[in-house]
Amino acid sequence: MTKVAFLALRLAGIIGWAVRDDATSRPTAVDLKKPTALLTSEQFKQKLRDNAPLRARLEPQYPDTWRQLAVQARGKLNTCVVTELQPACCGPTAAEHFWRNPMIDLYAAGTSNGMRARIALEECGLPYKLNFIDLAKGENRTPQFLAMNPNGQIPVIVDHEGPGGKPVTLSQSTAILLYCAEKSGKFLPKDPATRPAMLQALMSASTDVTPIFGALTATVRAKEPHPPTVQIFKDRLRSFFKVWDGQLAKTKYAAGGEITVADLSLLAGWLRTKGAQPELVEGMPNLTRWGEELSARPAVQRALKF
């Protein structure tokens, strides 16, 4: 059971709350065993403010999770977690983890750009709902999608609790990555002296590696592939990764000694290349060490399940 799930269930179990959305009166967080009260969002926020003993007991054990719940309480509280439920409670799938009415809607597919956005949301611990966009069926060209991004490109997020409590619609995977990092306060160096290296690494990952991979993929999948052009893109992409292998021989992560948004961006391109053109990243021990470490992170594992 995840920490978020465990705390959510303990919260419901200890206090016996059921919470409804003020606007719709739909239950949004329910103690499925013994709901003893139905509270509005405002009442729930007051409960969180007033329940210092519960906060003192749980916050030291689950600080990130508690902060997440506190953020929800300060907003409209239209989010909840239900997980690890038995089949009799919630249908045929046990241990199901989902958010109802999440703060962020993600529209994406399993491309490197889609991976980058979802990795950002998972690693930053922001509650979201994945809306899978089937590119083969042209779902990115529907009027509804084009209203969010006229370019018809994934990913797109809609943050229903943006700055000032106002909705924000955002495209471009690196913009989404930075937005998530700023919203959560994670993966951005605190020391101004280290930020230039982070920005350089981020731009290299986002504007060098991923576009060349995209061009290579398009060329390979063309009705009449042009072998010399394919080889140019392969050589260029491999050269980028060789430079990264050299960099990672000197630093543990992309921009130094800590994981930053640059690592999350580069990881998406490396994973896609490793899956589609593995020979282009072979023989690079430092890059492999880095990629395998980040790929094993639980948040990344969740993000890759499109």
Secondary structure, 3 states (H helix, E strand, C coil): CCHHHHHHHHHHHHHCEEEECCCCCCEEEECCCCCCEEECHHHHHHHHHHCHHHHHHHCCCCHHHHHHHHHHHHCCCCCEEECCCCHHHHCCCCCCCEEECCCEEEEECCCHHHHHHHHHHHHHCCCEEEEECCCCCCHHHCHHHHHHCCCCCCCEEEECCCHHHCCEEEECHHHHHHHHHHHHCCCCCCCHHHHHHHHHHHHHHHHHHHHHHHHHHHHHCCCCCCHHHHHHHHHHHHHHHHHHHHHHHHCCECCECCCCHHHHHHHHHHHHHHHHCHHHHCCCHHHHHHHHHHHCCHHHHHHCCC
